[in-house]
Amino acid sequence: VAQLRKIQSDLLDHLGKLLERLGEKDDVLSVTMMEKNQLAEKLARAAGLNDRIASQEATSLQGVVEDLEKENQSLHEQINNLIESEIRDAQAGLLRATSAAEEAERTIASLRDEVRTLREENDSLRERPDGRGGGASDAPALASASPPRPASAAATSPINFEDASETRSVARIPDGYRGLDWDNFGVMHRSARRSSGFERGIVSGDYVAFNGGGRPCSVSSATPFSVAGFHATAAYNEGSSVLVEGFDGGGKLVGSRRATLGSPRDGPTFVDLRGGKGSFEGLRRLRITTSCGANAIQGNSRSGVAIDHVLVYSDL
């Protein structure tokens, strides 16, 4: 454009000179007019070329602007998408963290209930009332239970432990209950362990017996008695094993029976002691030993068993 403008300026200067020569020389007028016309045409062409170049430059710049606007819009969309993705990921992570925290709180609450119940069981079974426990006990006083009965009053109907205690939690079964001596036997109200194998092990009523701490338990009498069977439910573990052994007055093993229990959710299994190898008649002591099975509830590996409806008969 600058060159064209310079050419235009030069042409104008030259045109001025020609006009001066025209005034001096009439004989060259025609030639001068021709040159003037030619120069005018060149000037017009130069002006048109200048307009076309300016138009092309404007169009090119407009294209660059449009490209920049498109690129800017694309970058905005990418940034917005990235921000939205980060927000979604953060919300999902927060939801997972909240869910994990709630699950942890439920687990902690469940474990606290478990610890509280185990402490109650341990306190209730720590020392027998006849002083044969391991020294002075700091366990709280047990709830009242039925007064001891003579051995001659051994039950002739199923023992369902409804009158073993008035506790709403757990308590020790006292010696003399139903004319028998009870070692490491506890009794539990259904409200103490809701939705557990203990509650599911109740055949009728609101109470069920259990072996304290999953350890062996036994029932004995100074006079002979017979046991036809009882209902047992795994308190915690599927596949828990129950070994039942009967002893005579001389301490001789006269009957042995083993049973495998299902899941606590399956409820009671009747352990039938009638027939089979050995005898559970004329006993002086019946011992129940349990062992753990597969994990079923709360990951507990203890071998607690709920016992109800014990069929005990007096041999008098």
N, C-alpha and C positions, 0 to 999 in steps of 0.2 A: 504493500500500500504506500509506503514511504517513497519507494522508487517511482511508483506511478505518479505520486504527487510531485516528485522532483521533475519527472518528464513533463508533467502538465505545466509546471512553472517554467521550465526551459522552453516549452513550446510557446507559451504566452510571450516570453521575452523575444523569442524569434519572430513571433507574429508582430510584435511591436516594431521590430526592426524592419520587417517586410513592409509594414504600413508606412514607415518613414521612407523607405526606398520607393514605395508606390507614389508618394507625393512628389518625389523627385523625378521618377521615371515613369511617364505614362505608357511608354512602349512595352513595358513589362507587366502591364496591369493584368492582362489575361492570365499570364503565367502565375502571377502572384495570387490571383483569385483561386486558381486551381490548387495551388499549394495550401491556400487558406482552407479550402474545402477539405482537402486531404487531412490537414491538421485537425480540422473540426471533427472529421470522422474518427481519427485516431483518439482524439480527446473523448468522444462519445464511447468508443470501444473501451477505453481505459476506465471511464466512469462505470460502464456496465460490468467490466471485470471486477472492479472494486466492490460493487453491490453483490455480485455472485460470491466473491470470497467472503464478504461479511456474512452473507446468508449461510454459507457452508460452515463458517466458524460458529455461528449462533446455533445451527442445527447440531453440530458436534458437541457443543457445550451442553445443550439441552439433553442429549443422549447420556452424557457423563453424569449430569444431575439425576436423571431418571435411574441410571444404574446404581448410583450411590444411595438413592432413596430405597430402592429394592433391597440392596445389601443391608442397609440400616434396619429395614423392616424384618428381614430374615434373622438378623442378629437379635432383635428384640424378641422375636418368637422363640428362638433357641434359648435365650436367657429365661424367658417366662416358663418354658417347658422344663428347664433345669430346676428352677425354683419350685415349681409345682411338684416335680418328682422328689426333690429333697424334703418338701413338706409332707408328702404322702409317706415317705420312708420314716420320717421322724414320728409321724402320728402312729404308724404301725409299730415302731419300736416302743413308743410310749404305751400303746395298748398291750403289747407283749409283756413289758415290764410291770404294768399294773396287774395283769392277769397272774404273773409269776408271784408278785407280792401278795395278792389275795390268796393264792394257793399256799404260799408259805405261811400266811397267818392261819389258814385252816389247819395246816399240818401241825403248827405249833400248838394251837388250841387242842387238837386231838391228842398230841403227845402229853400236854399238861393234864388232860383228863385221864390218860393212861397212867401217868405217874401218881396222880392223886388216888386212883383206885388201887394201884399196887401198894401204896403206902397204907391205905385202909386195910387191905388184905393182910399185909405184913403185921400191922399193929394188932389186928384182931386175932391172929394166929401165933403171935410171938411167944406167948406163955400159956400153958394149960392151968386151969384153976386149982389143980391138985398140987401145984408146986413143982412139977416135973419139968418145967421149962428151964432155959439156960440162965437162971439167976433172976434178979429183980427186973421187972418189965416196966418200961415207960410208956406202954401202949395205953390209949384212952380206955375208959370203962366201956365194956361191951353192952349192947342193948340187952334188955331182959329177955330170957328164954324160958322155955318150960322147965319146971323143977325136975331134978333127977328122979328117975323111977327105978324101982327094983328090977333086977335082971329077969325076974319071972314075968314081967310085963312086956316082954318082947313082942313086937308088932305082928299081927296076923293079917294085916292088910297093907297095901302099898304105902310106903313112906314117901310123902310128897313135900315134906319140910315146911308146910304152911304154918305149923305151930312151933317150929324150931326157934323162932325169934320174931320180935315185933319191929326189928330194925327196918329202916327204909334204905339202908345202904348194905354193908356187909358185916357179918358177925361170926364168931366161932360157934360151932355146934357143941353144946356142953355134954360132958359125960353123963350118962343116965337118960339121955333123950331116947325115948322109945325103948328103954330098958337095955341100951347098948352103950358102949364106950366108943367115942369118936376121936380118932387121932388125925390131926391135920385136915379135918373137914371144916369147911366154912359154909355159910348160907348167905345168899345174896337176894335182895329184892330186885325185881325186874327194872325198876327205875334207876338202879345204880349203873347199869351198863346197857343203855338202849342200843338196839340194832346190832348187838354183839352175839357171839355164840352162846354167851351165858343166857341172854334173854330168849334166844331161839331154842335153847335147850329146855325151857319150861314146858312140861307136858300139860299141866293144868295149874290153876292158881297164879300166884305172883312170886313164888320163891323157888329157888333151885340151889342144890348143894354143889360144891366144887372142891377140888384138891388144891390146897393153898400153895401158891407159887409154882404150880405145876409139879410139885414134889409128890412122892408116894403118900397115899393116905390109907387108913385102915379102920375097920370097925370090929369090935370084939365084945365078948360077953363071958361071964363066969359060967353060964349055962349054955348048952348046945343050941345052935340055931342053924337054919338052912336058908339059902338064898337061891331063888329061881332065876333071877336076872334083874336088870335095871336099864334105864334109858340113859344114853351118854351122847353128848354133843361136843365136838371140838370147839373150844372157845376161840381159837385164833387160826389154826392151821389145818388145811385139808390133808387127809391121809394120816392124821394122828393115830398112834397105836395105843390100845388099852390092853394091859396084861392083868388078868384077874387070877388071884391065887387064894386057895382055901387051906387052912391049917386046923388040925385037930387039937385036942387038949394037951397033947404032948409036943406040940410044935411041928408035927410032921406035915409035909405038904401032901394033901389028899386030892386036890383038884386044881387044874390050871387051864385057863382059857384065854385066847388072844383074839382081839377084834380090831378091825381097821375102820376108822370113822371117815365119813365124807367131809365135804366142805361145811363150815359153820352155817352157811346159808341153806344147807340141806335139812337142818333140824335134827331131832333126836334119832339115834339108832338103838334098837333094842339089843342088848348084849344078853343072849340066852345062855343060861348056865345049866339048863336041864339036859340030861343025856350026855352023850359024847364021852370023851376020855376023862376019867377022874370023877369025883363027886363033890358037890357043894352042900352036902347034908351033914348034920352033926358037927358043925364047925364051932371053933372057939374064936377064930379070927379070920377075917377076910381082908386081903390087901389088894389095892388097886395101884398099878404103876403105869404111867403114861410116857410117851415119847413123841417128839415133834414129827410133823409131816411137812408137806410142801407149803410154801407161803400162800396164805389165803387172805388175811385181813391185816392191814396196817404194818406189814412186814415184821410181825412179831414172831419170834422163834421159840417162845415158851410153849410148854405142853399142857396148858391148862385145859381141863375138861369139866363140863357141866354135867351133873348127875341128878336124875329125878326118877320118881316112882320106883324105888328100890323094893323088890318083892322079898321080904324077909319073913320067915315063919319060925315060931317057937317050936322046939322039939320036946317041950315038957309035956 
